[in-house]
């Protein structure tokens, strides 16, 4: 073993240099050409900057609500609820979310609420929700903002992102972009 | 996606076989000079032939160096550079667990990347992701060599195969993927957290970091340790469906290619098709039900009367969806990656069981290098059992399998269930240390503990992450499971291969048991099924199966 120690240390040192300095710098160099120079994609709105990929919390009735989050959309960290499917406490929480939603959205039938609106995402930062999740909130927002429902549905259609190459993955909507577009409607 | 991975893996396997065989390849002009510098500085002669024992000594020595250096880095990171978020140093037990876990290619993470590591710490772990994968591959190559030559003592040079694995096999693929991810939206910046005001007016912070270079090797090297806390569920780490596909192919490609490389290297391509066939049947038997169950969703939530058509969305991301998440959950557990794109703790009960089974078997594809070593153990067992059944001398590739090899194979095959079951039993028997860390009650709580030890022993690294595992109990107990379950299953198969290599080659005759046929494949599958089912069925019945019945 002894005769291997010194070569092992030296080999480690030179490999650290190669794999943790040269390789990342090469990637970093190329990433300068990526969106926002690799600092995370952003959109500017009213002089404020927002990260496109990071979901935000919307609790007021005049915005589209995103999915529940185990970390309240604070992207300093990330996390899911990690609740098991049979956990009684968890199931009660889901039931409470359904009830709350129905209180804020009178006239909506339970069977119209899509499951993503009452379950927390894995990261707690999910920037998207399903198309149905937007549609089910249209009546509420139309009433509060005094905008025609047809116009809102058009907005949803515009904001719907199709699956990759038309076939891979679900249809989805970026909640932040949708709400920014909603603000611009007025 | 899966077909694409196979199509890519076949030529890549050929390339790997060429690299290990020392033949000319396309990338020689780049890597020959680089490797020459490596060897010159470290004073290693990569042409010195070693036998299997010398290789194992070299392997363990360099792993020790990484472990000690790692403890120093992680316990002092707050005083070291590249720490824009001022994250604290790790406690001794957490550093112990983290370093071991990355040295052994497991990447169990009892910390959360955003708050637990500086960028220097992250990059130290990235270094370990490269070299631990290289270690596993170098060990597998000893096995390759042992069956290529008819009879030999020397089996190549550890440093040579190890360095080549890192530079020529892992790095080029990682580099390409890093660039794809950077353009898909994964950050690559050395700046720290960004404070922003949301549209609604709340103040939040957004963690960033040089993640684009880190994420590829976590998959290509089947390490699985994420940059951010929630791994590939994080919208920065896995920003789109496309990045999800790329990361999926990234983790499948090397384990698949190693199977084909084995066939090319020992010039028995039919054998690698047998291995591939058995592994794929097993893989599909776990994957298809999982995709199905996740798409069907949680019956308890469906009973509430809402629109459940998206499937089980708790712990899953909309941009990926339930089917892709269910598929990933098996890919990552069958292969010892352990990165997650959905929270396994919230998977349906029987999906959770399949994830556990995938790790309990740990040989359908398996981790880079070590997957094939684990599978080799099952082959040796199958050779012996079929030999007994038909009354022939057990032989594998022209080498007699005798008592000594069988003993080693038995010990290694039983070590894995032993570590998992004893670990879980101890945890269940010590509620004063473990009860508080559970996130779910009843059967699911047992599954959380079982998953933690299974993931450790399989060197997988995923978790039922509800488990509050940053306590001395979990850090230390899983740390020891990790060491044992990494190095013994490397040394065991390599020792068998080394012993077999020294034996005289017996030419194949009419009396030889053919090991590259479908019949023999079935035999191997049966051995795997029996070892896994008998050892693990009781505990699975208490955990996920009991939970399943409580849901209906």
Interface residues (C-beta under 8 A of the other chain):
Chain A: X1 X4 X5 X6 X7 X8 X9 X10 X11 X12 X13 X14 X15 X16 X18 X19 X20 X23 X24 X26 X27 X28 X30 X31 X34 X35 X37 X38 X39 X40 X41 X45 X48 X49 X50 X51 X52 X53 X54 X55 X56 X57 X58 X59 X60 X63 X67 X73 X74 X75 X76 X77 X78 X79 X80 X81 X82 X83 X84 X85 X86 X87 X88 X90 X91 X94 X95 X98 X110 X111 X112 X113 X114 X115 X116 X118 X119 X120 X121 X122 X123 X124 X125 X126 X127 X128 X129 X130 X132 X163 X164 X168 X169 X170 X172 X176 X179 X180 X183
Chain B: X34 X37 X38 X41 X42 X43 X44 X57 X58 X60 X61 X62 X64 X65 X66 X69 X112 X114 X115 X123 X124 X126 X127 X130 X131 X159 X163 X166 X167 X171 X174 X175 X178 X179 X182 X183 X185 X187 X188 X189 X190 X191 X193 X194 X196 X197 X198 X199 X200 X202 X204 X205 X206 X207 X208 X210 X212 X213 X228 X229 X230 X233 X234 X235 X236 X239 X240 X241 X242 X244 X245 X297 X298 X300 X301 X304 X305 X306 X307 X308 X309 X310 X311 X312 X313 X314 X315 X316 X317 X318 X319 X320 X321 X324 X340 X341 X342 X343 X345 X346 X347 X348 X349 X439 X440 X441 X442 X443 X444 X447 X464 X465 X466 X547 X550 X551
